[in-house]
Amino acid sequence: MPKSPPTLTATVSAPARSPRLVWLLGPAMVAGVAYLDPGNVASNMTAGARYG
């Protein structure tokens, strides 16, 4: 009687998200928006500094 090939079972764990990557996303988004529309970002920053 022929033998069946062994069944392989393996789990692949996804890498954990780096806290540093998440920490850098905020400034990256601000820089990206400032690149696209610098006047609007400057006025928003001024208003935020003035009115909190």
N, CA, C and O of each residue as an XYZ file, in Angstrom:
208
protein
N       0.838     -1.167      0.000
C       0.000      0.000      0.000
C       0.892      1.243      0.000
O       1.812      1.327      0.814
N       0.641      2.230     -0.910
C       1.487      3.429     -0.962
C       1.217      4.341      0.235
O       0.094      4.465      0.724
N       2.283      4.961      0.672
C       2.160      5.898      1.792
C       1.774      7.270      1.259
O       2.241      7.684      0.198
N       0.934      7.962      1.986
C       0.581      9.330      1.604
C       1.662     10.272      2.132
O       2.263     10.013      3.175
N       1.906     11.364      1.409
C       2.936     12.300      1.875
C       2.517     12.928      3.203
O       1.327     13.109      3.462
N       3.482     13.251      4.025
C       3.136     13.864      5.318
C       2.489     15.239      5.114
O       2.857     15.992      4.212
N       1.555     15.529      5.944
C       0.867     16.813      5.881
C       1.644     17.830      6.710
O       1.959     17.595      7.877
N       1.939     18.946      6.091
C       2.667     20.003      6.788
C       1.688     21.071      7.236
O       0.880     21.563      6.448
N       1.767     21.413      8.468
C       0.964     22.525      8.974
C       1.914     23.518      9.621
O       2.715     23.168     10.488
N       1.810     24.733      9.192
C       2.666     25.780      9.744
C       1.857     27.058      9.863
O       0.951     27.316      9.070
N       2.191     27.832     10.839
C       1.551     29.132     10.989
C       2.586     30.209     10.725
O       3.748     30.100     11.116
N       2.137     31.227     10.066
C       3.006     32.362      9.780
C       2.469     33.538     10.570
O       1.335     33.972     10.368
N       3.275     34.038     11.451
C       2.826     35.176     12.245
C       3.181     36.468     11.517
O       4.275     36.613     10.972
N       2.254     37.379     11.521
C       2.492     38.683     10.902
C       3.393     39.497     11.823
O       3.249     39.438     13.044
N       4.315     40.252     11.249
C       5.185     41.063     12.100
C       4.379     42.142     12.821
O       3.454     42.729     12.259
N       4.740     42.383     14.049
C       4.053     43.410     14.834
C       4.368     44.787     14.255
O       5.481     45.042     13.794
N       3.390     45.648     14.285
C       3.618     47.007     13.789
C       4.591     47.711     14.718
O       4.462     47.682     15.942
N       5.537     48.321     14.108
C       6.560     49.006     14.883
C       5.974     50.275     15.495
O       5.384     51.082     14.777
N       6.122     50.467     16.787
C       5.636     51.712     17.397
C       6.302     52.942     16.792
O       5.696     54.012     16.726
N       7.538     52.792     16.356
C       8.239     53.917     15.738
C       7.573     54.310     14.423
O       7.472     55.496     14.110
N       7.121     53.328     13.657
C       6.445     53.618     12.396
C       5.165     54.409     12.646
O       4.895     55.395     11.960
N       4.395     53.981     13.611
C       3.151     54.681     13.939
C       3.457     56.083     14.447
O       2.734     57.031     14.141
N       4.525     56.213     15.219
C       4.919     57.512     15.774
C       5.315     58.481     14.672
O       5.108     59.686     14.812
N       5.878     57.982     13.582
C       6.337     58.844     12.496
C       5.238     59.194     11.491
O       5.431     60.091     10.671
N       4.109     58.521     11.532
C       3.057     58.780     10.550
C       2.427     60.162     10.704
O       2.076     60.781      9.700
N       2.273     60.660     11.922
C       1.675     61.982     12.133
C       2.469     63.092     11.469
O       1.910     63.834     10.661
N       3.751     63.232     11.779
C       4.553     64.260     11.112
C       4.654     64.054      9.603
O       4.748     65.024      8.850
N       4.636     62.806      9.162
C       4.698     62.545      7.719
C       3.439     63.050      7.024
O       3.512     63.582      5.916
N       2.293     62.886      7.664
C       1.043     63.381      7.074
C       1.043     64.906      7.019
O       0.622     65.485      6.017
N       1.506     65.560      8.075
C       1.571     67.023      8.083
C       2.503     67.513      6.981
O       2.182     68.470      6.276
N       3.643     66.870      6.831
C       4.589     67.275      5.789
C       4.003     67.048      4.402
O       4.211     67.863      3.504
N       3.276     65.957      4.216
C       2.660     65.682      2.922
C       1.601     66.706      2.564
O       1.542     67.160      1.421
N       0.769     67.076      3.515
C      -0.264     68.080      3.258
C       0.372     69.445      3.036
O      -0.076     70.202      2.176
N       1.397     69.763      3.792
C       2.078     71.054      3.630
C       2.723     71.150      2.255
O       2.797     72.237      1.681
N       3.186     70.039      1.727
C       3.778     70.040      0.387
C       2.712     70.331     -0.665
O       2.985     71.025     -1.645
N       1.507     69.811     -0.474
C       0.440     69.995     -1.458
C      -0.206     71.372     -1.365
O      -0.549     71.960     -2.391
N      -0.377     71.891     -0.165
C      -1.090     73.159      0.017
C      -0.446     73.962      1.151
O      -0.994     74.012      2.253
N       0.704     74.590      0.899
C       1.433     75.248      1.990
C       0.700     76.432      2.610
O       0.842     76.661      3.811
N      -0.068     77.186      1.851
C      -0.768     78.351      2.399
C      -1.828     77.959      3.400
O      -1.964     78.592      4.446
N      -2.576     76.927      3.091
C      -3.637     76.476      3.983
C      -3.052     75.923      5.279
O      -3.592     76.177      6.355
N      -1.971     75.181      5.193
C      -1.357     74.621      6.398
C      -0.809     75.733      7.279
O      -0.932     75.665      8.502
N      -0.209     76.749      6.684
C       0.334     77.860      7.469
C      -0.781     78.587      8.211
O      -0.622     78.932      9.382
N      -1.909     78.824      7.541
C      -3.015     79.513      8.214
C      -3.627     78.634      9.299
O      -4.040     79.144     10.340
N      -3.694     77.329      9.074
C      -4.227     76.426     10.102
C      -3.312     76.369     11.319
O      -3.788     76.326     12.453
N      -2.014     76.369     11.091
C      -1.070     76.345     12.212
C      -1.165     77.631     13.020
O      -1.108     77.600     14.250
N      -1.307     78.754     12.339
C      -1.432     80.038     13.028
C      -2.714     80.078     13.849
O      -2.704     80.514     15.001
N      -3.817     79.626     13.260
C      -5.091     79.614     13.980
C      -5.031     78.667     15.172
O      -5.568     78.971     16.238
N      -4.384     77.528     14.996
C      -4.257     76.578     16.104
C      -3.421     77.136     17.236
O      -3.724     76.915     18.409
N      -2.366     77.861     16.887
C      -1.511     78.451     17.916
C      -2.236     79.577     18.642
O      -2.031     79.794     19.836
N      -3.076     80.281     17.915
C      -3.766     81.423     18.500
C      -4.965     80.991     19.346
O      -5.177     81.507     20.443
N      -5.749     80.038     18.824
C      -7.009     79.682     19.482
C      -6.984     78.311     20.150
O      -7.969     77.905     20.766
N      -5.878     77.603     20.033
C      -5.691     76.354     20.754
C      -6.397     75.208     20.201
O      -6.303     74.106     20.740
